[in-house]
Amino acid sequence: MGSRESSPATIFCFLLLFFLGGKCLASELEATQTAVLKVDASPQLARQIPDALFGIFFEEINHAGAGGIWAELVSNRGFEAGGPHTPSNIDPWSIIGDDSSIFVATDRTSCFSRNTVALRMEVLCDNCPAGGVGIYNPGFWGMNIEDGKIYNLVMYVKSLETVELTVSITSSDGLQNLASATIPVSGASNWTKLEQKLVAKGTNRTSRLQITTNNKGVVWFDQVSLMPLDTYKGHGFRTELISMMLDLKPRFLRFPGGCFVEGEWLRNAFRWRETIGPWEERPGHFGDVWHYWTDDGLGYYEFLQLSEDLGAAPIWVFNNGISHNDEVDTAAIAPFVKDVLDSLEFARGSAESTWGSVRAAMGHPEPFPVKYVAIGNEDCGKKFYRGNYLKFYNAIREAYPDIQMISNCDASSRPLDHPADLYDFHVYTDSKTLFSMKNTFDRSSRNGPKAFVSEYAVWRSDAGRGSLLASLAEAAFLTGLEKNSDVVWMASYAPLFVNNNDQTWNPDAIVFNSWQQYGTPSYWMQTLFRESSGAMIHPITITSSYSSSLAASAITWQDSENSFLRVKIVNFGSDAVSLTVSAAGLQARVNTVGSTATVLTSGNVMDENSFSNPNKVVPVKSQLLNAAEQMQVTLAPHSFTSFDLALAQSKLVAEM
Ligand code: AHR
């Protein structure tokens, strides 16, 4: 999915511009307000924006990972989700057959010492029903199976007698067969790993995996996995979702949470060590903040791999011995500090080091460049935060002097009482407040740690399920971060993903189900900031009686061939604005050829995108035929516009 570069609306606008000789943008609108926006692009006033200003925040929330970007189709693949006490709930697994033909229960006979629960299936029937009896897994609200695609089934099986198992992918009622294979299992007292490729002969978005047999006897199952073969770079990520991440050109990836890192209770917090190594051996865990089980196929290693695949700097948010409800006393925090140092050795150590060798064995001998860590999440007010923080800070500084450490305590309006390279800043609020918060960092001290605005969004009624209104306030807020990027070094939106079947947290930027996805207006708004990281920012002034409804910024940036002056402006009000844009101090002439305007707006400020109308509120790009050092444009009500003025290579060359 991309912005609607050649939609009918674009073509109409282009033709309109052509015939009207360059009158532009919402030209059919009656502007009731006027404004003048002046950019001073002289080099001596320009400042470089930090290279990693805009990135993304990925939290395992809303089934963003399990049942989301992690392409595993089986949910609860190791039968551990019901807990260690057997018999346990096998949900979402279910049984094919009745009480007289089959008896299924968990026991603790697995061959994997860290996840001992397995499934014992006793087939009671001599003459089983046609099609056999067995078990099925519906995945995460149904498996998306696509015609012609190959799916790799892996499972661990034990059977004392020789049996034949049929593995099939079927529709949710079991009636449509999409792929199947029969696998003979020789009788043995030990576990066997079975692997089978299944080629789909049809498409069904809500399929299930079945394992059935007609043979009387007992069979045990464990670690049953079904993965599509075509994942991003073969790394296990859902390609279409990764491509939406790539479209944001994120400069960093903050992971794996959020509150997910903390847990309601420490015993349920994210433990990196439990999420690495062979997937079969990972115990999985129940994330008690967002209330779901994860098999931890998407573990610490995979997050590092994802950062690399996105070309984004990894930002590892680790648990600092504090959850929502319990805390480790600073006097007893030493093993937690050691655990985090081990995680850093896992990422950065040589392939010969203790933990680096584990990483190498997983297929990545080269270190992952972890340069930032956040010491906890939203824990500043907790009793042992400062004590624990200092223990982590000192140990990491000593072992890895180059790692930048992020404190949970807000230093935007007063100095910190502890050392830090950056401090975390989260804001979820209504649209008017966020719009006005574009000036928040104007007043921050220019000394001391830099701000990492790692979660921002409009929420509650103004956000709907991703409204234009929210995106406009957020865009205004981001123009303020750009201007203050001498003290704000990094920023990322609220959680990136939501599986439509589990919207625990709202708002989010990308909505998906098993086979579809779309960006909310907030997602599209962020695409207009993707060129800002590392660009030059210029001072601007806005003169208008309407200026309290406007927010803007100006940068110069370059693609592989050209330089552009980009002026972004939010019209947060309900009036159209006749805007004069003038740029002084440019080092090159403005070229109309290659100059564009991109507008994010819609008929109603609460408009949203949806699966049925994913492109209702997306940026529309058109040629800017009147592009010049001074130009007149009209801003639509409730709109966010990005003008890209193409700059000729130099005034002299262009004039020759
Ligand atoms: O983004 C959702 C939650 O909001 C995060 O887990 C937490 O950091 C914040 O409170």
Residues whose N, C-alpha, C, O or C-beta is under 5 A from the ligand:
A	BS01	AHR	G258 C259 F260 P495 W505
